[in-house]
Amino acid sequence: MSNSLGTTGSDPVGSETLGNISKAGGFNKWMYSAISPYLHGKILEIGSGLGNISCFLLEDKQNVTLSDLRPEYCNYLSGHFKDSKSLDGVMRIDIAEKNFDTIYIHLLGTFDSLFALNVIEHIEDDSTALHNCGKLLKDQGTLVILVPSYQWLYCRFDTELGHFRRYSRRSLEQLLTANDYKADNLFSFNAAGVAGWFLFGKLLNNRQIKVSQMKLYDNFVSVFRLMDKILFHKFGLSLIITARK
């Protein structure tokens, strides 16, 4: 099965970008390893897309539910992972839905862990989205999110991908606190990616991340992981925060 939906769906740039990123297995595994220690019990992934992270999750964890806003991604995930014994199901979930409690009443208070990687920045009302995520968690359930950092890096990459914003540590903490979360961990991820995003997105005004760029980047993931450790995870293209409801 192909790792891409092509460019004919409701998310042409996004699906093509996800397809390009899927070629960087080392990078995706690194991202998964950064969040994996915080995931436990019955797990829900919000915004699973093409399953670039889901594949590692299903290999490593039990009781996993995948979800996405777009039906074409849900259909793809259902087919691609149909033989996984760890998969509890694939659902269409809109975490920005105003009537969330009514539509998703059967899911409220269901999950021990919920994570959303590169999702919240796509939602104009990110506060409502995070508030709704909390409704899906059990008491003391764990939320893990990854978002793009540094508003000064905002460029055509972000626009084409449908990002409303990038985040600072302060803005991200304030957003979670306003929605009654207690933050446990906050750290930066992928320091090396800042240079690439600035060069190709900000200076060269490229439309999207190319396969060749991701494959080249993937060859040096071990070096970039070490760089993050040397910098004590204080600087990076993304921010990861874990919190309890």
Protein Blocks (a to p, Z undefined) as FASTA:
>chain_A
ZZbebjmbmblmlmmmmmmmmmmmmlmmmmmmmmmmmggcjaddehklnommmmmmmmmm
ghiadddfblklmmmmmmmmmmpmklnbdcdddfkbfklmmmmmmmgokbfbdcdehklm
mpmblmlmmmmmmmmpcehiacdddddehjklgcfklmmnopabdcdfklmmmmmmmnop
acfbdcdehjllmmmmmmmmmmnopabdcfklmmmmmmmmmmmmmmmmmnoopacfbdcd
dddZZ
